[in-house]
């Protein structure tokens, strides 16, 4: 696995990933989004770092160059020194440890390069695989924010996880 900067040319691969129901099931992304939504998301990922709003990476297979997923800081607050982490990965590599490896690498980058003190992520109840990824990467479950957000025609609880600089990753 390798991490690299996103490119607008990744849009078709990213759109294909988001067409897999299992990928968007526990996400605030729409189920089976249109290509225009994937294009907007990829454009944001390509521009986030330059605009100081976030930072994104494409996860790809080191040997074949196949796009496996994406990981990003959806939000960076440089003043308060925290960021919110989000990610997607292809089901063909679920359970292989690739996402845990990517989360560890991006978390280390957040602490070392961005001088963050806190990185947080949320999961939806029932997404035990993502809970495990975060915990293996050094995040701690901090509690549930009840009915935190409205998407997909329902309110959703957010299971909050946090990682603090200096914790073992």
C-alpha positions as CSV (number, residue, x, y, z in Angstrom):
1,X,0.0,0.0,0.0
2,X,1.1,3.5,-0.7
3,X,-0.4,6.9,0.0
4,X,-0.2,9.7,-2.6
5,X,-1.8,13.0,-3.4
6,X,-5.2,12.8,-5.1
7,X,-5.6,13.8,-8.7
8,X,-8.7,14.8,-10.5
9,X,-8.0,11.8,-12.8
10,X,-8.8,9.5,-9.8
11,X,-12.5,10.6,-10.0
12,X,-13.7,7.5,-12.0
13,X,-12.0,5.1,-9.6
14,X,-13.3,7.0,-6.5
15,X,-16.8,7.0,-8.0
16,X,-16.6,3.3,-8.6
17,X,-15.6,2.8,-5.0
18,X,-18.6,4.8,-3.8
19,X,-20.9,2.7,-5.9
20,X,-20.3,-0.3,-3.6
21,X,-23.1,-0.2,-1.0
22,X,-20.9,-1.6,1.8
23,X,-18.5,1.3,1.4
24,X,-21.1,4.1,1.9
25,X,-23.3,2.2,4.3
26,X,-21.8,3.7,7.5
27,X,-21.0,7.0,5.9
28,X,-22.5,10.4,5.5
29,X,-21.8,10.1,1.8
30,X,-24.9,9.4,-0.3
31,X,-25.5,5.8,-1.3
32,X,-24.5,5.3,-5.0
33,X,-23.7,8.9,-5.5
34,X,-23.8,10.4,-9.0
35,X,-20.6,11.0,-10.9
36,X,-21.0,14.8,-10.2
37,X,-20.9,14.2,-6.4
38,X,-17.7,12.1,-6.8
39,X,-16.2,14.8,-8.9
40,X,-17.0,17.5,-6.3
41,X,-15.5,15.2,-3.6
42,X,-12.4,14.6,-5.6
43,X,-12.0,18.3,-6.5
44,X,-12.2,19.1,-2.8
45,X,-9.6,16.4,-2.0
46,X,-7.3,17.9,-4.6
47,X,-7.7,21.5,-3.3
48,X,-8.0,21.0,0.4
49,X,-4.4,21.2,1.4
50,X,-3.7,24.3,-0.8
51,X,-6.7,26.1,0.7
52,X,-5.7,25.1,4.3
53,X,-9.0,23.3,4.9
54,X,-7.9,19.7,5.0
55,X,-5.6,17.2,3.4
56,X,-6.3,14.1,1.4
57,X,-4.4,11.0,0.2
58,X,-5.3,8.3,-2.3
59,X,-4.6,4.7,-1.0
60,X,-3.2,2.6,-3.8
61,X,-1.7,-0.8,-4.3
62,X,2.0,-0.3,-4.5
63,X,2.5,-3.0,-7.1
64,X,-0.4,-2.4,-9.5
65,X,-1.2,1.2,-8.9
66,X,-4.8,0.3,-8.4
67,X,-6.8,2.8,-6.3
68,X,-8.0,1.1,-3.2
69,X,-9.4,4.0,-1.3
70,X,-9.0,7.5,0.2
71,X,-8.1,8.9,3.6
72,X,-8.2,12.6,4.6
73,X,-8.4,15.2,7.2
74,X,-11.9,16.5,6.4
75,X,-11.3,19.5,8.6
76,X,-8.2,21.0,10.1
77,X,-8.3,23.7,12.8
78,X,-4.8,25.0,12.9
79,X,-5.6,27.5,15.7
80,X,-7.0,24.8,18.0
81,X,-4.6,22.2,16.6
82,X,-7.1,19.4,15.8
83,X,-8.4,17.6,12.7
84,X,-11.2,15.2,11.8
85,X,-10.2,12.0,10.0
86,X,-12.3,10.2,7.4
87,X,-11.7,7.3,5.0
88,X,-13.0,4.7,2.6
89,X,-11.4,1.5,1.3
90,X,-12.4,-1.2,-1.2
91,X,-14.0,-4.3,0.5
92,X,-11.5,-6.6,-1.3
93,X,-8.8,-5.4,1.1
94,X,-11.0,-5.3,4.3
95,X,-9.4,-7.2,7.2
96,X,-5.9,-7.0,5.7
97,X,-4.6,-4.2,8.0
98,X,-4.2,-1.7,5.1
99,X,-6.6,0.9,6.6
100,X,-5.0,0.6,10.0
101,X,-1.6,1.2,8.4
102,X,-3.0,4.2,6.5
103,X,-4.6,5.7,9.6
104,X,-1.4,5.3,11.5
105,X,0.6,7.0,8.8
106,X,-1.8,9.9,8.4
107,X,-2.1,10.3,12.2
108,X,1.7,10.5,12.4
109,X,1.7,13.1,9.6
110,X,-0.9,15.1,11.5
111,X,1.1,15.2,14.6
112,X,4.6,15.7,13.0
113,X,3.8,17.8,9.9
114,X,0.7,19.8,10.9
115,X,1.7,20.0,14.6
116,X,-1.8,18.8,15.7
117,X,-2.5,17.9,19.3
118,X,-5.7,16.0,18.6
119,X,-7.1,13.9,15.7
120,X,-10.7,12.7,16.0
121,X,-12.9,10.4,14.0
122,X,-16.5,9.2,14.2
123,X,-18.2,6.0,13.3
124,X,-21.8,5.0,13.2
125,X,-23.2,2.4,15.6
126,X,-22.7,-1.0,14.1
127,X,-19.5,-0.2,12.2
128,X,-17.3,-2.4,14.4
129,X,-14.7,-2.9,11.7
130,X,-14.0,0.8,11.6
131,X,-14.0,1.0,15.4
132,X,-11.3,-1.7,15.4
133,X,-9.2,0.2,12.8
134,X,-9.2,3.3,14.9
135,X,-8.5,1.4,18.1
136,X,-5.6,-0.5,16.5
137,X,-4.2,2.9,15.2
138,X,-4.2,4.3,18.8
139,X,-7.5,6.1,18.9
140,X,-9.7,5.8,22.0
141,X,-13.4,5.6,22.1
142,X,-14.6,8.7,24.0
143,X,-18.4,8.4,23.9
144,X,-21.4,8.7,21.7
145,X,-22.9,12.0,20.5
146,X,-26.6,11.2,20.3
147,X,-28.4,12.3,17.1
148,X,-25.4,14.4,16.1
149,X,-26.2,14.7,12.4
150,X,-29.0,14.4,9.8
151,X,-28.2,12.5,6.6
152,X,-29.8,9.7,4.6
153,X,-33.2,10.8,5.9
154,X,-32.4,10.1,9.6
155,X,-30.6,11.4,12.6
156,X,-27.4,9.5,13.4
157,X,-25.5,8.9,16.6
158,X,-21.7,9.5,16.3
159,X,-19.3,7.2,18.2
160,X,-16.4,9.5,18.8
161,X,-12.8,8.4,18.8
162,X,-9.8,10.6,19.6
163,X,-6.0,10.4,19.4
164,X,-3.8,12.8,21.3
165,X,-0.2,13.7,20.4
166,X,2.2,11.8,22.5
167,X,0.0,8.7,22.9
168,X,1.5,5.6,21.5
169,X,0.4,4.9,18.0
